[in-house]
């Protein structure tokens, strides 16, 4: 029980973001995820194409 009380006390100390800030931060996370996914796809395709050319698979 003491643990739960201390958790409640600590949660009262947390500063929660506003809805506007939460939306902005969420949008940044989605944009960054999409950008990295595209970058990884481009790099993966380039490496695969290069290896295929070197190894004569195509």
N, CA, C and O atoms as a Tinker XYZ file with bonds, in Angstrom:
   232  protein
     1  N      0.819000   -1.189000    0.000000    73     2
     2  CA     0.000000    0.000000    0.000000    64     1     3
     3  C      0.862000    1.252000    0.000000    63     2     4     5
     4  O      0.536000    2.241000   -0.656000    81     3
     5  N      1.968000    1.204000    0.742000    73     3     6
     6  CA     2.858000    2.354000    0.807000    64     5     7
     7  C      3.401000    2.695000   -0.586000    63     6     8     9
     8  O      3.552000    3.864000   -0.940000    81     7
     9  N      3.687000    1.651000   -1.362000    73     7    10
    10  CA     4.195000    1.860000   -2.715000    64     9    11
    11  C      3.185000    2.624000   -3.563000    63    10    12    13
    12  O      3.548000    3.570000   -4.261000    81    11
    13  N      1.921000    2.216000   -3.505000    73    11    14
    14  CA     0.888000    2.876000   -4.305000    64    13    15
    15  C      0.708000    4.329000   -3.898000    63    14    16    17
    16  O      0.493000    5.188000   -4.753000    81    15
    17  N      0.793000    4.612000   -2.620000    73    15    18
    18  CA     0.676000    5.987000   -2.151000    64    17    19
    19  C      1.829000    6.829000   -2.670000    63    18    20    21
    20  O      1.637000    7.977000   -3.071000    81    19
    21  N      3.020000    6.259000   -2.662000    73    19    22
    22  CA     4.172000    7.009000   -3.166000    64    21    23
    23  C      4.069000    7.230000   -4.672000    63    22    24    25
    24  O      4.507000    8.262000   -5.180000    81    23
    25  N      3.492000    6.268000   -5.384000    73    23    26
    26  CA     3.284000    6.441000   -6.830000    64    25    27
    27  C      2.312000    7.584000   -7.081000    63    26    28    29
    28  O      2.548000    8.413000   -7.960000    81    27
    29  N      1.229000    7.639000   -6.325000    73    27    30
    30  CA     0.242000    8.709000   -6.482000    64    29    31
    31  C      0.894000   10.063000   -6.198000    63    30    32    33
    32  O      0.656000   11.026000   -6.926000    81    31
    33  N      1.698000   10.143000   -5.166000    73    31    34
    34  CA     2.387000   11.389000   -4.829000    64    33    35
    35  C      3.341000   11.824000   -5.944000    63    34    36    37
    36  O      3.406000   13.004000   -6.287000    81    35
    37  N      4.072000   10.876000   -6.499000    73    35    38
    38  CA     4.987000   11.207000   -7.587000    64    37    39
    39  C      4.242000   11.648000   -8.839000    63    38    40    41
    40  O      4.691000   12.550000   -9.546000    81    39
    41  N      3.109000   11.016000   -9.115000    73    39    42
    42  CA     2.329000   11.382000  -10.300000    64    41    43
    43  C      1.778000   12.796000  -10.190000    63    42    44    45
    44  O      1.557000   13.456000  -11.205000    81    43
    45  N      1.555000   13.265000   -8.970000    73    43    46
    46  CA     1.087000   14.641000   -8.778000    64    45    47
    47  C      2.171000   15.653000   -9.134000    63    46    48    49
    48  O      1.871000   16.798000   -9.470000    81    47
    49  N      3.420000   15.233000   -9.060000    73    47    50
    50  CA     4.548000   16.116000   -9.347000    64    49    51
    51  C      4.857000   16.226000  -10.840000    63    50    52    53
    52  O      5.589000   17.119000  -11.267000    81    51
    53  N      4.296000   15.315000  -11.623000    73    51    54
    54  CA     4.580000   15.279000  -13.054000    64    53    55
    55  C      3.924000   16.470000  -13.744000    63    54    56    57
    56  O      2.769000   16.795000  -13.471000    81    55
    57  N      4.666000   17.115000  -14.636000    73    55    58
    58  CA     4.070000   18.196000  -15.426000    64    57    59
    59  C      3.638000   17.619000  -16.776000    63    58    60    61
    60  O      4.474000   17.216000  -17.585000    81    59
    61  N      2.354000   17.585000  -16.999000    73    59    62
    62  CA     1.792000   16.992000  -18.200000    64    61    63
    63  C      1.709000   18.043000  -19.298000    63    62    64    65
    64  O      1.433000   19.208000  -19.013000    81    63
    65  N      1.945000   17.651000  -20.555000    73    63    66
    66  CA     1.875000   18.621000  -21.650000    64    65    67
    67  C      0.427000   19.015000  -21.934000    63    66    68    69
    68  O     -0.510000   18.273000  -21.641000    81    67
    69  N      0.278000   20.202000  -22.512000    73    67    70
    70  CA    -1.055000   20.644000  -22.914000    64    69    71
    71  C     -1.480000   19.858000  -24.158000    63    70    72    73
    72  O     -0.664000   19.182000  -24.784000    81    71
    73  N     -2.760000   19.956000  -24.503000    73    71    74
    74  CA    -3.243000   19.234000  -25.683000    64    73    75
    75  C     -2.554000   19.733000  -26.949000    63    74    76    77
    76  O     -2.232000   18.950000  -27.843000    81    75
    77  N     -2.332000   21.041000  -27.015000    73    75    78
    78  CA    -1.670000   21.616000  -28.186000    64    77    79
    79  C     -0.246000   21.084000  -28.311000    63    78    80    81
    80  O      0.173000   20.683000  -29.397000    81    79
    81  N      0.497000   21.079000  -27.211000    73    79    82
    82  CA     1.870000   20.582000  -27.236000    64    81    83
    83  C      1.903000   19.096000  -27.558000    63    82    84    85
    84  O      2.788000   18.636000  -28.278000    81    83
    85  N      0.949000   18.345000  -27.032000    73    83    86
    86  CA     0.882000   16.913000  -27.302000    64    85    87
    87  C      0.642000   16.656000  -28.785000    63    86    88    89
    88  O      1.265000   15.768000  -29.367000    81    87
    89  N     -0.254000   17.421000  -29.399000    73    87    90
    90  CA    -0.515000   17.281000  -30.844000    64    89    91
    91  C      0.740000   17.591000  -31.652000    63    90    92    93
    92  O      1.076000   16.863000  -32.585000    81    91
    93  N      1.432000   18.672000  -31.294000    73    91    94
    94  CA     2.649000   19.062000  -32.016000    64    93    95
    95  C      3.710000   17.977000  -31.903000    63    94    96    97
    96  O      4.332000   17.603000  -32.898000    81    95
    97  N      3.915000   17.477000  -30.699000    73    95    98
    98  CA     4.928000   16.436000  -30.474000    64    97    99
    99  C      4.572000   15.150000  -31.222000    63    98   100   101
   100  O      5.447000   14.493000  -31.787000    81    99
   101  N      3.296000   14.798000  -31.222000    73    99   102
   102  CA     2.847000   13.596000  -31.929000    64   101   103
   103  C      3.078000   13.742000  -33.425000    63   102   104   105
   104  O      3.515000   12.798000  -34.084000    81   103
   105  N      2.785000   14.924000  -33.963000    73   103   106
   106  CA     3.003000   15.175000  -35.384000    64   105   107
   107  C      4.486000   15.063000  -35.734000    63   106   108   109
   108  O      4.836000   14.512000  -36.778000    81   107
   109  N      5.344000   15.574000  -34.882000    73   107   110
   110  CA     6.790000   15.473000  -35.111000    64   109   111
   111  C      7.223000   14.013000  -35.137000    63   110   112   113
   112  O      8.037000   13.626000  -35.975000    81   111
   113  N      6.694000   13.205000  -34.239000    73   111   114
   114  CA     7.042000   11.784000  -34.203000    64   113   115
   115  C      6.595000   11.083000  -35.487000    63   114   116   117
   116  O      7.356000   10.301000  -36.057000    81   115
   117  N      5.371000   11.354000  -35.947000    73   115   118
   118  CA     4.878000   10.735000  -37.187000    64   117   119
   119  C      5.714000   11.177000  -38.386000    63   118   120   121
   120  O      6.097000   10.351000  -39.214000    81   119
   121  N      5.997000   12.469000  -38.483000    73   119   122
   122  CA     6.791000   12.976000  -39.605000    64   121   123
   123  C      8.180000   12.359000  -39.615000    63   122   124   125
   124  O      8.673000   11.942000  -40.663000    81   123
   125  N      8.805000   12.300000  -38.454000    73   123   126
   126  CA    10.139000   11.721000  -38.360000    64   125   127
   127  C     10.125000   10.243000  -38.726000    63   126   128   129
   128  O     11.031000    9.765000  -39.409000    81   127
   129  N      9.116000    9.522000  -38.282000    73   127   130
   130  CA     9.003000    8.096000  -38.600000    64   129   131
   131  C      8.855000    7.882000  -40.104000    63   130   132   133
   132  O      9.470000    6.978000  -40.669000    81   131
   133  N      8.047000    8.708000  -40.745000    73   131   134
   134  CA     7.848000    8.585000  -42.192000    64   133   135
   135  C      9.134000    8.912000  -42.937000    63   134   136   137
   136  O      9.503000    8.208000  -43.877000    81   135
   137  N      9.814000    9.969000  -42.527000    73   135   138
   138  CA    11.070000   10.351000  -43.177000    64   137   139
   139  C     12.100000    9.236000  -43.051000    63   138   140   141
   140  O     12.753000    8.891000  -44.037000    81   139
   141  N     12.257000    8.668000  -41.865000    73   139   142
   142  CA    13.231000    7.589000  -41.683000    64   141   143
   143  C     12.830000    6.340000  -42.459000    63   142   144   145
   144  O     13.696000    5.650000  -42.997000    81   143
   145  N     11.540000    6.038000  -42.528000    73   143   146
   146  CA    11.094000    4.875000  -43.300000    64   145   147
   147  C     11.446000    5.044000  -44.771000    63   146   148   149
   148  O     11.901000    4.099000  -45.415000    81   147
   149  N     11.238000    6.240000  -45.304000    73   147   150
   150  CA    11.581000    6.505000  -46.706000    64   149   151
   151  C     13.091000    6.415000  -46.914000    63   150   152   153
   152  O     13.554000    5.837000  -47.898000    81   151
   153  N     13.854000    6.987000  -45.990000    73   151   154
   154  CA    15.315000    6.922000  -46.109000    64   153   155
   155  C     15.814000    5.480000  -46.080000    63   154   156   157
   156  O     16.661000    5.103000  -46.890000    81   155
   157  N     15.295000    4.672000  -45.155000    73   155   158
   158  CA    15.716000    3.271000  -45.074000    64   157   159
   159  C     15.334000    2.506000  -46.341000    63   158   160   161
   160  O     16.095000    1.656000  -46.802000    81   159
   161  N     14.163000    2.802000  -46.907000    73   159   162
   162  CA    13.731000    2.142000  -48.139000    64   161   163
   163  C     14.681000    2.501000  -49.282000    63   162   164   165
   164  O     15.084000    1.635000  -50.059000    81   163
   165  N     15.037000    3.790000  -49.377000    73   163   166
   166  CA    15.954000    4.230000  -50.437000    64   165   167
   167  C     17.317000    3.556000  -50.276000    63   166   168   169
   168  O     17.866000    3.027000  -51.243000    81   167
   169  N     17.866000    3.572000  -49.053000    73   167   170
   170  CA    19.170000    2.953000  -48.817000    64   169   171
   171  C     19.121000    1.446000  -49.089000    63   170   172   173
   172  O     20.043000    0.894000  -49.689000    81   171
   173  N     18.067000    0.795000  -48.657000    73   171   174
   174  CA    17.932000   -0.646000  -48.854000    64   173   175
   175  C     17.863000   -0.980000  -50.343000    63   174   176   177
   176  O     18.496000   -1.928000  -50.808000    81   175
   177  N     17.091000   -0.193000  -51.077000    73   175   178
   178  CA    16.967000   -0.424000  -52.515000    64   177   179
   179  C     18.296000   -0.181000  -53.223000    63   178   180   181
   180  O     18.674000   -0.935000  -54.120000    81   179
   181  N     19.004000    0.876000  -52.818000    73   179   182
   182  CA    20.287000    1.181000  -53.442000    64   181   183
   183  C     21.307000    0.082000  -53.158000    63   182   184   185
   184  O     22.034000   -0.335000  -54.060000    81   183
   185  N     21.367000   -0.381000  -51.932000    73   183   186
   186  CA    22.318000   -1.436000  -51.573000    64   185   187
   187  C     21.979000   -2.731000  -52.307000    63   186   188   189
   188  O     22.870000   -3.411000  -52.817000    81   187
   189  N     20.701000   -3.068000  -52.361000    73   187   190
   190  CA    20.287000   -4.299000  -53.061000    64   189   191
   191  C     20.622000   -4.209000  -54.541000    63   190   192   193
   192  O     21.130000   -5.168000  -55.121000    81   191
   193  N     20.345000   -3.072000  -55.152000    73   191   194
   194  CA    20.646000   -2.898000  -56.571000    64   193   195
   195  C     22.149000   -2.986000  -56.815000    63   194   196   197
   196  O     22.593000   -3.614000  -57.776000    81   195
   197  N     22.934000   -2.350000  -55.937000    73   195   198
   198  CA    24.391000   -2.411000  -56.081000    64   197   199
   199  C     24.931000   -3.815000  -55.936000    63   198   200   201
   200  O     25.776000   -4.242000  -56.722000    81   199
   201  N     24.451000   -4.537000  -54.939000    73   199   202
   202  CA    24.912000   -5.921000  -54.744000    64   201   203
   203  C     24.476000   -6.824000  -55.892000    63   202   204   205
   204  O     25.236000   -7.688000  -56.330000    81   203
   205  N     23.263000   -6.626000  -56.375000    73   203   206
   206  CA    22.802000   -7.412000  -57.530000    64   205   207
   207  C     23.693000   -7.170000  -58.740000    63   206   208   209
   208  O     24.023000   -8.103000  -59.473000    81   207
   209  N     24.083000   -5.908000  -58.948000    73   207   210
   210  CA    24.947000   -5.581000  -60.091000    64   209   211
   211  C     26.336000   -6.189000  -59.914000    63   210   212   213
   212  O     26.907000   -6.730000  -60.861000    81   211
   213  N     26.875000   -6.100000  -58.704000    73   211   214
   214  CA    28.212000   -6.633000  -58.447000    64   213   215
   215  C     28.230000   -8.166000  -58.575000    63   214   216   217
   216  O     29.147000   -8.740000  -59.162000    81   215
   217  N     27.228000   -8.794000  -58.031000    73   215   218
   218  CA    27.184000  -10.260000  -58.043000    64   217   219
   219  C     26.594000  -10.826000  -59.325000    63   218   220   221
   220  O     26.589000  -12.041000  -59.523000    81   219
   221  N     26.095000   -9.953000  -60.199000    73   219   222
   222  CA    25.550000  -10.415000  -61.488000    64   221   223
   223  C     24.262000  -11.192000  -61.349000    63   222   224   225
   224  O     24.018000  -12.124000  -62.116000    81   223
   225  N     23.434000  -10.832000  -60.389000    73   223   226
   226  CA    22.186000  -11.564000  -60.194000    64   225   227
   227  C     21.098000  -11.111000  -61.160000    63   226   228   229
   228  O     20.091000  -11.797000  -61.333000    81   227
   229  N     21.299000   -9.970000  -61.783000    73   227   230
   230  CA    20.284000   -9.501000  -62.740000    64   229   231
   231  C     20.891000   -9.219000  -64.071000    63   230   232
   232  O     20.188000   -8.816000  -64.998000    81   231
